[in-house]
C-alpha cells in the first residue's frame, strides 16, 4: 500500500528503494538477520530492491487504476493530500 501511495505522490523509485533499504537496516536492531533475509530474497529472485520497486511502480498506470475501479479524481486527491497541498473543490 505504501508503495502505491508513494507512486501516486510522485516519489522516485530510487527514493523509495533508498528508504526501503534504510528501513531494513534499521530493523536489524530489533530483528537480527533482517538485512541478510532481504538480501537472500532479492538474490533468489535475481533482482535488486530498485528493480523490484521499478517493476511494481510500472504497473500503476491509468489503465491499471481504472481496472481497480479507482475513480479518476482519487490519484490527484491522494497526491495533494500526501504532499500537503490544497485541492480545488469539485
Protein Blocks (a to p, Z undefined) as FASTA:
>chain_A
ZZmmmmmnopafklmmmmmmmmmmmmmmmmghklmmmmmmmmmnopafklmmmmmmmmmc
fklmmmnopafklmmmmmmmmnopacddZZ
